[in-house]
């Protein structure tokens, strides 16, 4: 009869250990998911901070700004491809890679890249790192012909 009590006790212990492991795993999963959202929020906040430097209405407007009172200033937009990637990155205080590009959604919901025109007939998909692919086979600084 003593053996039966010992076996029951060990079975209860196994169940308790399994239950403990499941609770720890679920807790860790929630904690890991929370950290991922925090990283995404940090990236979004950083993107907003950088994008404000593209707005000429700001108190400290940069030479790279091309948005004024909610409107795109085409002359300033045409100047953007003239600046080097490294100069934009350092002057704006951007720590990582970046790509500035515009997309228009037509009435059918299809997105289309709006090219940057440098004023001399050259059109670019965007301004920034060539490592970014905006769509298949189109890098950020892809030049359209």
C-alpha positions in Angstrom: 0.0 0.0 0.0 2.9 2.4 0.6 4.1 1.9 -3.0 0.7 3.0 -4.3 0.9 6.3 -2.4 4.4 7.0 -3.7 3.4 6.3 -7.2 0.4 8.7 -6.9 2.6 11.3 -5.4 5.1 11.1 -8.2 2.3 11.2 -10.8 1.0 14.4 -9.2 4.5 15.8 -9.2 4.9 15.1 -13.0 1.5 16.8 -13.7 2.6 19.8 -11.5 5.9 20.2 -13.3 4.3 20.0 -16.7 1.7 22.5 -15.7 4.4 24.8 -14.3 6.4 24.6 -17.6 3.3 25.4 -19.6 2.5 28.5 -17.5 6.1 29.7 -17.8 6.0 29.2 -21.6 2.8 31.1 -21.9 4.1 33.9 -19.7 7.3 34.1 -21.8 5.3 34.1 -25.1 3.2 37.1 -23.8 6.3 38.9 -22.7 8.1 38.3 -26.0 5.1 39.5 -27.9 5.0 42.7 -25.8 8.7 43.4 -26.6 8.1 43.1 -30.3 5.3 45.6 -30.2 7.5 48.0 -28.3 10.2 47.7 -31.0 7.7 48.4 -33.7 6.4 51.4 -31.7 9.9 52.7 -31.4 10.5 52.4 -35.1 7.2 54.2 -35.8 8.2 57.0 -33.5 11.6 57.3 -35.1 10.0 57.4 -38.6 7.7 60.2 -37.5 10.6 62.2 -36.1 12.6 61.8 -39.3 9.6 62.5 -41.5 8.9 65.8 -39.7 12.3 67.0 -41.2 10.7 66.7 -44.6 8.1 69.3 -43.7 9.1 72.9 -44.3 6.6 74.3 -41.8 8.7 73.0 -38.9 10.7 75.5 -36.9 13.9 73.9 -37.9 13.2 73.0 -41.6 16.0 71.1 -43.3 17.3 71.7 -46.9 15.6 68.3 -47.7 12.0 69.5 -46.9 9.5 69.4 -49.7 6.1 69.6 -47.9 4.6 72.9 -47.0 1.2 73.4 -45.4 0.3 69.8 -46.5 1.3 70.4 -50.1 4.3 69.0 -52.0 6.6 71.7 -53.4 7.6 70.2 -56.7 10.7 72.3 -57.1 12.1 71.2 -53.7 11.1 67.6 -54.5 13.1 67.7 -57.7 16.2 68.8 -55.7 16.0 65.7 -53.4 17.8 63.3 -55.8 20.6 65.8 -56.1 21.7 65.2 -52.5 23.8 62.2 -51.7 22.4 59.4 -49.6 25.2 59.8 -47.0 24.7 63.6 -46.7 20.9 63.2 -46.2 21.5 60.4 -43.7 24.1 62.4 -41.6 22.4 65.8 -41.8 19.0 64.4 -40.8 20.5 62.3 -38.0 19.3 59.0 -39.4 21.0 56.1 -37.7 19.9 53.3 -40.1 19.2 52.9 -43.7 16.2 54.8 -45.2 14.2 55.3 -48.4 11.9 58.2 -49.2 9.3 57.3 -51.8 5.8 58.1 -52.7 2.9 55.8 -53.5 -0.5 56.6 -55.1 -3.4 54.3 -54.8 -5.8 54.4 -57.8 -9.5 54.0 -57.8 -9.1 50.2 -58.0 -6.9 50.0 -54.9 -3.7 49.4 -56.9 -0.6 51.0 -55.5 1.7 52.7 -57.9 5.1 54.2 -57.2 5.3 57.9 -58.0 8.8 58.6 -59.4 11.0 61.5 -58.3 11.8 63.7 -61.2 15.1 65.6 -60.8 14.2 68.3 -63.3 16.4 67.0 -66.0 14.2 64.2 -67.2 15.7 61.6 -64.9 13.1 59.8 -62.8 13.9 57.7 -59.6 11.7 55.3 -57.7 12.9 56.9 -54.4 15.8 58.5 -52.7 17.8 56.5 -50.2 19.5 53.2 -49.7 19.8 50.9 -52.7 19.3 48.0 -50.3 15.6 48.7 -50.0 13.4 47.1 -52.6 10.1 48.9 -53.1 8.8 46.1 -55.3 10.2 43.2 -57.2 13.3 44.2 -59.0 12.9 47.9 -58.1 15.4 49.3 -55.6 14.8 52.5 -53.7 17.1 54.6 -56.0 16.1 52.7 -59.2 16.3 55.1 -62.2 13.4 54.7 -64.7 14.2 55.0 -68.4 
